[in-house]
């Protein structure tokens, strides 16, 4: 959805149930001009649901029922039908074979890749590290980086590694050269849900529009910062015109 708001032709590959929640998701995505033809629906499963508890300072606790979202397999991937110049991969529920399949396919098609793994992938540390050479941009928060490398500093792996640390900003490593970027302090944080995803999508959008990695980081920061001002992960996502100001 974030990519579509930035006038990038976008499609989503995911698995859902066949229930009222799935209908809401379909409608939401289609209204945002996101191609939904690659969504997989499992008739015997429920769509993933998250309950987010928000504190007064915008911090949150999330209870997740992954449902059908955790059941995406290689056979569900419509690889022969997908034509794209970039694929952004988020958590696959720890399915490392699925991740390997996607990365090898992308390399064979010369498709650029960004990866924002979850802790279930990071728990397979050795397998994940062995696949990072296929990734152009790796996104991790500080805790995830420490879990993967033992320190909050990028080691060998993806060509670009970005480590975020909330309003403090973070670090970006491009071909081993590390620089620091600053965050933007928000006086009244409403909800931190989705800020990491907003950062990643904002930065990738910047790269797709021809910005350098360092310039694109600023798009990531702006997109994430605006999401903090609203409840939920979608309302604050910036349009192309807004993020390019």
N, C-alpha and C positions, 0 to 999 in steps of 0.2 A: 504493500500500500504506500509506503514511504517513497519507493522508486516511482510509482505511478504519479504521485503528487508532483514529482519533479520532471514530469513529461517524458519519462522513460517507458517504453513499451515493456510491460511486465506480465509475467505469468507465475503461478504458484503451483508447486508439486507438494502435496500433503495427503494424509489419509484421515478421513472422518467417519463418523457413524452415519446412519440414515435416520435422523431424529430432528426435532424442532431446532436444536442448536445449529445443526448443519445448514438448515435453511437460512438462518440468520447470517451465518458466515458467508454463504453464497451471495446473498443479497448485498451484504456490506462490501464484499470484494468487487462485485460487478458494478455497484454504484461508484466505486473508486476507479473504474476502468482497468481492473486487474483481470487477466485472462484466467478463467477457472476450469478450462476443459481438461486439465491434468489432475484435478482433484479426484481422489479415489474414495469411494463410499463403501463401507462395510455394513451390510444390512444387519448383522448380528452383534455389532459393537456400538458403543456410545461415543459421541464426539468428546474430545478432550475438554475439560473444564478446569478453570483456576478460580480460587477464591482468594482475593487480595485484601488483607487487613492493613489499613493505612494509619500510621501514628500521626500525632500532631505536627511533627517536624517533616512529614513527607516520607519517612522511612516505611518499609512495608515488609510484611511476612506473607508468603504465598503458599497456599495449599493446592496441590495439583493432582488431578486425576487425568492421566495421560490417555486413557482409553485407546481409541483407534489410532491416535497419533504415534503410538509406540509400535505400531504393527506394519509400518511401511517396509517393504522388502524389495529386493532387486527386480522381482517379477512385476512389481507395481510401477516401475520407472518407464515412462514412455520415451526412452532415449532416441529411438528412431524418428520420433515426431518433433523433437525439440531442436529449434534453430535459434541460437543465441550467441552473443559475444561475451557474455559474463554470466556466471552462476554464483549465487551467494548461498552458502550452506550453513544452516544453524544446527542445533542439537538433533541427533538422530537416535536418541535414546540408548546410546552406547553400541549401536550396530556398526561395528568397525568394518565388516565386509561390505556393507552398503556404502559406507564412506569411501572405501578403497575403490569400489566399482565406479562411483561418481567421479572420483579424481582421475582415475585412469581413462575413463571415457572423455572427460574434459581435455586431458592432455592430447588424446588421439585426435580430437576435433579442434585443437588450438583455441580452446575456450578459456578465458581468464577466470580465476577462481578466488573468492574470498571465503574465509571459514571463521565462524564464531561458535566453537564447540561448547558443549555443556560439560558439567562435571562427570557425567556418565562416560563421555569420550575421554576426558582427562584421566579417569581411573585406569584406562588402558594406555598408560603413559608410553610404553615402548612402541606400541603399534601406532599411536598418534604421531610420535616423533618421527617415525620412519616414513610417514606420509606427507610431512610438511614441505618437502621439496616440491610437491605438486601444487602448492598454494602460493598465490601471489601476495595476498594480504591476510594475516592472521589477527583476529581480534580476541583479546583476553582482558578481564579486569585484573586488578592487583592480586586478589586471592587466587584466581585461576592460574595466573602466571607462577605464583609461588608453589602451587600444587604441581604444576607441570615441570618447572625447572629448578625448584628449590629456592629460588630468589625471584624478586620482581624485576628481572632483567632478561631480555630476550637473548637466547642463545641461538645456535645454528638451527635453521629450519626454513621457514617461509622467507621469501625475498623481503617482505615488509612485515614487521610484527608491531602491533600497537597494543600498549598496556594502559588501560584507563584507570583512574583513581578518583572518580567522582569530581567534585568541584575543584579539586587540586590539580586537575588536568591529567597528565600522564607522560608516557614516553613513546616515541616512535623510532624504530630501527629500520633503516633502509640499507640493504646490502651490508649490514654490520655496523653502519654509522648511526649512532644514537643521538637523538635530540629530545629536548623537553618541550612540551606544549602546556600552555596554561588553560585552566577552565574558566568559566564565567560564573561568578557567585550570584545565586538567585536569593533575594531577600526572603521571599515567602514561597518555599518549596511546597507544592500541593501534594505531589505524588511522584515517586522515583520510578514507578513501573514503566518499563519500556525504554528507559534512557539509554541503556547500552545498545539496544537494537537500533534506536534512532541515531546514535553516534555512528555505528557501523554503516547503516544505509546512507547516511549523509556523506560520509567520507567516500564510499564507493561511488556514489552519484557524482561527486566532485571529480574523481579520477576519470569516470566515463565522459565527463564534459571537458576533459583535456587538462585538468589542473595537475600540478605536481603532487606527490604524496603529501608533502608538507603543507601545501596550500589546501588540499582536500581535507586535511585534519580540521581546519577551521570550519568547514562545512559540517563536519561531524559534531564539533562542539556546539555550533549554533542550533543544529537540529535537536540534539539531546537537551540543551538548555531550555528550549521552548517547550519541550514535552513535560519538563518538571513543573510547569505552571498550571497544568490541567490534570484532572482525574483521568486515569486510563492512559493507554500507550498510543492512542491514535490522534486525539484531538489536536495536539500541539505540533504534529508533523508539518514541516514547512513546505510550501510550494517552491517551484523553481525561482519564481520572481522574488519571493521572500528570502530565500537562503542566499540568493545572489546579490543582495543589497550590500 
